[in-house]
């Protein structure tokens, strides 16, 4: 057991070093690798939201569709607090900026944490009525609240704070690729620690059988609200990271389709698997970009292929997703996590199959 643990630690350290080396290589010539850097940054940010959604859906059994709304709260809070004071008049050029906000400024990390806290506060307030609902009713209620939040941020009453429908720009960008990746990794690590804690075991008990969990002394509402608030907190931080990544935001950025994309990542990776959500995020975001050549005209021997045109990429992308879902109905990882032992076991089973087949 000690040998296996030592081996796993060494392999994990080597993997981390390899990832760090690749990121350093990309950052060394960021102008040439800007496209790859952009995909990695966006994938890392989406991974945080996917894991937060999985904590709620896969580990607690609460089906929420309010992620876009909580991301919007985190993104707007972070953007408002990080936009340089000297350019704010250029951002709020239509209706002006609220006097109390004009000189209020925070560094990136405190602003991200505050954005997460704002999202968590709204989640705590929303959770009082909606967490008494179950299944589809909870999903519909949280989806409705997300749309209310989006409409509220764009309303004329919020013009001097959120700049209304004009959105916010001049948000300071990440200094390097390491900032979003490390911050995303820290957020995911904190969620993993909570999932593996006594609270996480209570979440799983509620998911399996809430009546049995309550009979064992677990306070259902308190634990459901805790899972909802913590998930929303990290979703708000991810929204702030997305705002910094995009450098400009408006309420159209946080439409319902954003929540559906996150849900797709969770389902593809595996409901109840943290590593599945991370893998799914990189596959979904990377796949959409790697297939972009299907949107460009293609001629073979002077004959133009009619299907290669704008929009064909999403057709191929959808077909590939259908194929993956047909072969991996529980997602790529199911409800399991990546382990070195599991990886070596997979190779051993494959080798054994090939040996048995050869002998037959």
N, C-alpha and C positions, 0 to 999 in steps of 0.2 A: 504493500500500500504506500509506504514512504517513497519507494522507488518510482511508482507511478505519479505520485504527487510532485516529486522533484522533476520528473520528465515533463509533466504538464506545465509547471512553472517556467522551465527553460524554454519549451516550445512557445508558450505565450509571450515570453520576453523577446524571443527571436521574431515572432510575428509582429509585435509592437514596434521593434526596431526596423523591420522591413517596411512597415507602413510609414513610419517616421522618415525613413530614407527616401521613399517614393515621394512623399509630400515635400521634403526638402529639395528634391530634384526638380519637382514641378515649380516650386516657389523660386528657385534659382534663376529660372527664365520664365517668369510669370507672363510676360507679354506673348511669348510663343505658345504657352500652355494655358492661356486664359479660358479656353473652352472647356478643357478637362477640369480645371480648377473650379469653374462655375458649376459643373455637374456634381462634383464631389461636395462642394459647400451646400448646394441645395439638397442633395441626398442625405447629408448628415443632419440638416435641420428637420427634414421630413421624418427622419428616423426617430427623432425626439417625440414628435407629435404621435407617430405610429405606436411607439412604446407606451406613451401616456394613454392613448386610446385603448391599447391592449390591456393595460392595467385595469381599466374600467370594464371593458367588454370581456376580455379573455380570462381575467383572473378574479373579477368580482361578479360577472354575469349581468352587468348593467349596460344596456344597449343605448348609448347616447349619440346623438348626431349634432351636438352643439360646438364641435371643435373649431369651426371657422369663426364663430362669434368670440370665443375666448382668445383665439389667435389675434383677432382684430383688436381686442382690448389691450393685449400685450404689445402689439405692434404700434398702436397709436401712443400708448404711454411711453414706450421706449423712444419713439421718434420725436415726440414733443420735448422730451427731456434731454435728448442728445443733439438736436439741431443747434449749430453754433449760434450764440446770441447775436452776433454781428450780421447774420443773414436772415434773421427771423422776419424782419420787415418785408424782405423780398418774397418770403413764403406766404405770409399773411397779408398780401398786397390788396385784397379786395375788401375784407371786412375788418382788418386790423387784428391785433392780438390782445387778449385779456391782460390788463396791467400787472396782475399778480404773477403772470406766467412769463412776462417779457424777459426777465433776467434770471429765471429759474433754469439751472443747468446741472446735469449730473454726468459723471463718466459712464461708459458703456455698461459695465457689470452691475453697478448699483441701479442703473436705469432698467436693465433687464430683470433684476430681482423685483423691483417695484412694479414692473409690468406684470410679472407673474403673480404678485400679491393682489393687484387690482383684479386680475382674472379670477383668482381664488376667492376674493371677497364677493364678487358677483355670483360665483358658483355656490358659495355658502348661502347666499340670499335666494338664489333660484332653487337650490336643492331642497329647501324647506317644503315647498308644495309638490315639486315634480318627482322627488325620490320615493314618494308613496305610490307612484305608478309603476307598472311593470311592462316589460317587453316592448311591443310596438307603440304603446301609449307613451312610454318614457321617451322613445326616439322621436315621436312627433312633437312632444312638448319641448324637448331640448332644441329641436330644429326650429321650432317657432320662436323660442327665446333668442336663438342665434340671429335670426332675421330681425327681431326687434332691436337687438344690440346694434346691428349693422345700420338699420334705419335711424336709430338714435344718434349714432356717431356722425351721420351725414345730415342731420336735421339743422335747420337755420338757428335753433337755440344753441347749438354747439359750434357755430361758425368761428367765434373768437378763441376757441380751444383746439378743435380738431380741423379747422379750416373747411368744415362742411364738405360739400361735394367736390371741392377743388383738390382735396387730399393734401398730403405733405411731401415735400421733396427736400433736397440738400441734406439728407440723412448721411452722417459720416459712414464711410465704408469700412470693412474689415481691413486691418493693416496687412494681414497675410492669411494664408490658408489655414494656419495652425489655430487661429482664434476660433472660428466656428467649429472646427473639428474637435478641439479640446473641450470647449464649452458644451458641445453636444454630448461628448463622451462622459463628462462629469454628470450631466443631467441624467443620462441613461444609467450610469453607475448608481446614483442616488436612488433611482426608482427600483433598480434591481435589489439594492440593500433593503428597501422597504418591502418588496415582494417576498423576500426571504426572511423577513422578521415575523414576529408573532402577529402583527397586523396583517401581513400578507397571508399567513395561514388562516386567519379569520376571514379574509376576503375569499379565499378558495373554498372555505367551508360554506359561505353564503352562496357561492356559485353552484356548488354541488347540491345543496339542499338547505334552503333558508329556514325551513321549519325545524329541521334537526339542529341547525346552527343556533337558532334561538333557544331551543330546549337545553342546549349545552351552556347557556349563559351569555351568548354573544348578543350584544345590543345591535340589532339589524340596522336601525336608522342611523345610529352614530357611526358605524363602520361604513355604511354606504355613503354617508355624507363625507367621511374622511377620504374615501377612495375618489369621490367626485371632486372634492376640493383639491387634493394633491394632483390628480390628473389635470385639472384645469390650471393649476399653478405652472406645471411644466409646459402645458400647451401655450400658456401666455408667454413664457420665456421663449419658446420656439417661434411664436408670432413676432416677438421683438427681434430675434435673430433673422427671421425672414425679411422684416422691414429694413434691417441694416444691409442684408444681402442685396435687396432690390434697390435701395437708396431712395425710393419714392413709393408711396402707397396711397391708395384711396379705398373706399368701401367696396368697389367692384373686385378688388383683389381677394376679398374674403366672402365670395359667394358660396352657395351650397355645393357647387362642384368641387370646391377645395376639400370639404368634408368627405365627399364621395371618393376623391383620390386617396385620401388618408385611409378610408375604410378598405379600399382596394388593396393598398399596401398590407394592411393587417391580415386580410383574408388570404392574399397570395402567400404571404410569409408563414402564416399559421396562427390561428386564434389561440392565444395562451402561450406563445413563444416570443421571448424578447429578441433572441438572435434571428428568428424568422422575420420579425418586423424590420430589423436592420438590413437583412439581406433583401427583403422585399422592397425597401426604400431605394436601395441602389439599383436593383433590377428595373423597377418602374421608371425612375428618373433617367437612368442610363439608357434603357431600352427606347424610350421616346426619342432620345437624341441620336442614338446609333442607327436608328431606322430612317433618319431624315433624308437619306439619299433617295428613298422611294418617292419623295416629293419633287425630285428633279427629273426633267425629261431624259429619256434614255434611247439611244439609237444604236442598233446592231446591224453592221453591214449597210449602213445608209437607211435602214428601215426603222422608223420611230416606233417604240413600244407604246401603245395607246394608254396603258394603265398607269404608267409612270407620270403622275401629275400631282398637283397640290391636293392633299387629302388622302392619297393612297397609302401614305405612311400609317395613318391611324387605322385603316382597314387591316393592314398586315399586323399591326400591333394588337388589335382586338382579336384577330384570329389566333395569334400566338398565346394570348391570355386565356382564350377558350381551351386551347390544347393543354396548357399547364393545369387548368382547373379540372379538366377531364381525367388527367393522369394522376394529379395530386389533389384529390377532393378535399383534403383537410389542410391544404397549403403545403408549401415546400418542406417546412419543418414540423407540421402538425402542431402538437402541444409540447414538443420536445425542444431541448436547448442543445446548442453545439457543444460537444465535448471532444477532446482528443481521443479518448477511449472509443467513443462512437465512430469517429472518423476511421480509426485503425480497424475497428470491427467491421466497418463497411467494406474496406479493402480485403479483409480476410474472408468475408462471406463471398465476395466476388471471385476471389482466387479459388476458393473451395468449389464454387459452382463450375468455374471453368475446368478445374481438375476432374470433377465428377463427370462433367459432360464429355471431356476428352476420353476418359476411361470407358464411358458407355459406348 
